[in-house]
Amino acid sequence: MKREAFIEPHKAWFERAIKKTKDDSLRKWIGEKIISLELMKQWKKSCLKPQRRRTRKARKWYQKDVIKYIKSHQEVIKKDIAKKLISLKKKYRLIQ
């Protein structure tokens, strides 16, 4: 995938997190390349769920946003690499 397939969903993830937690201070993290410990502390304060469920939920949101972006922006798929992975999948079990 091209880089933008992960950047735009990253922004969408933060917008969803801000809406769900009602914590507008998370907005300052949109566009950051690294998820820092400070952000995670802030995220923990905003959510009442146990950490494992919170982490799972955050990953699910991001995965959904990446999939949605790729489906609507097919140009981000590197076709030659995708073909190679498909051919490997026929021979080997790939990690999901």
Secondary structure, 3 states (H helix, E strand, C coil): CCCHHHHHHHHHHHHHHHHHHCCHHHHHHCCCCCCCHHHHHHHHHHCCCCHHHHHHHHHHHHHHHHHHHHHHCHHHCCHHHHHHHHHHHHHCCCCC
